[in-house]
Amino acid sequence: MFGIKWDLGKVIMTDIGQHKRVVSLLFAILISAFAVIMLTHETRLLTNNKEQLLTQRDFTDIEWRNLLLEQSTLEEHSKIEYTAKHKLGMYRPSTAEEKLVEQQ
């Protein structure tokens, strides 16, 4: 037993040849494990990106609502001003026409 020299390369290749199914299953398991790791990482990146986009959408929606409120407020003022000028004949007084009322 101690006098026999084994060629390690040949022994390994012989074992691989005898157990082709096991070796092929081992490689399939390794490849699928790496695929799971890659897909999990990609999924996490996409989920993070989705959350950022949803947050941005919410901020944009809030800004849109504020702009609608501002627009309706400005339209209301211009409507009142138009009615005062054209239907009621009102105008903005000049500084000479302004009178200050003091509280007693």
C-alpha positions in Angstrom: 0.0 0.0 0.0 2.8 2.4 0.8 4.8 1.3 -2.2 2.2 2.1 -4.8 2.3 5.6 -6.3 -1.0 6.9 -7.4 -1.4 9.5 -10.1 -3.8 11.9 -8.4 -5.0 13.4 -11.7 -5.9 10.0 -13.2 -7.7 9.0 -10.0 -9.8 12.2 -10.0 -10.7 11.9 -13.7 -11.6 8.2 -13.2 -13.9 9.1 -10.3 -15.5 11.9 -12.3 -16.0 9.5 -15.2 -17.7 7.0 -12.9 -19.9 9.6 -11.2 -21.0 11.7 -14.2 -24.5 12.2 -12.9 -23.4 13.4 -9.5 -20.9 15.8 -11.0 -23.4 17.2 -13.5 -26.0 17.6 -10.7 -23.4 19.4 -8.6 -22.7 21.8 -11.5 -26.4 22.3 -12.0 -26.9 23.1 -8.3 -24.0 25.6 -8.4 -25.3 27.3 -11.5 -28.9 27.6 -10.1 -27.5 28.9 -6.8 -25.6 31.7 -8.6 -28.7 32.4 -10.7 -30.8 32.8 -7.5 -28.2 35.1 -6.0 -28.1 37.3 -9.1 -31.9 37.4 -9.5 -32.4 38.2 -5.8 -29.9 41.1 -6.1 -31.6 42.4 -9.3 -35.0 42.1 -7.6 -33.8 44.2 -4.6 -32.5 46.8 -6.9 -35.8 47.0 -8.9 -37.8 47.1 -5.7 -35.7 50.0 -4.4 -36.1 51.8 -7.7 -39.9 51.2 -7.6 -40.1 52.7 -4.1 -38.2 55.7 -5.1 -40.5 56.2 -8.1 -43.6 55.8 -6.0 -42.3 58.4 -3.5 -41.5 60.8 -6.4 -45.0 60.2 -7.8 -46.6 61.0 -4.4 -44.6 64.3 -4.2 -45.6 65.2 -7.8 -49.2 64.4 -7.0 -49.1 66.7 -3.9 -47.5 69.5 -6.0 -50.2 69.0 -8.7 -52.9 69.4 -6.1 -51.3 72.5 -4.7 -51.0 74.0 -8.2 -54.7 73.3 -8.8 -55.6 75.0 -5.6 -53.5 78.0 -6.6 -55.0 78.1 -10.0 -58.5 78.1 -8.7 -57.6 80.8 -6.2 -56.1 83.0 -8.9 -59.1 82.4 -11.2 -61.5 83.5 -8.3 -59.6 86.7 -7.8 -59.5 87.6 -11.5 -63.3 86.8 -11.7 -64.0 89.1 -8.8 -61.8 91.8 -10.3 -63.5 91.5 -13.8 -67.0 91.7 -12.2 -66.0 94.7 -10.2 -64.6 96.6 -13.2 -67.1 95.7 -15.9 -70.4 95.1 -14.2 -70.1 97.4 -11.2 -67.9 100.1 -12.7 -65.4 100.0 -9.9 -61.8 101.0 -10.2 -58.6 101.1 -8.1 -58.3 104.5 -6.5 -55.1 106.5 -7.1 -53.0 107.6 -4.2 -54.5 111.1 -4.3 -58.0 109.6 -4.0 -57.1 107.4 -1.0 -58.4 108.4 2.4 -57.0 107.1 5.6 -59.5 106.4 8.3 -58.2 106.7 11.8 -59.5 104.7 14.7 -60.9 106.7 17.6 
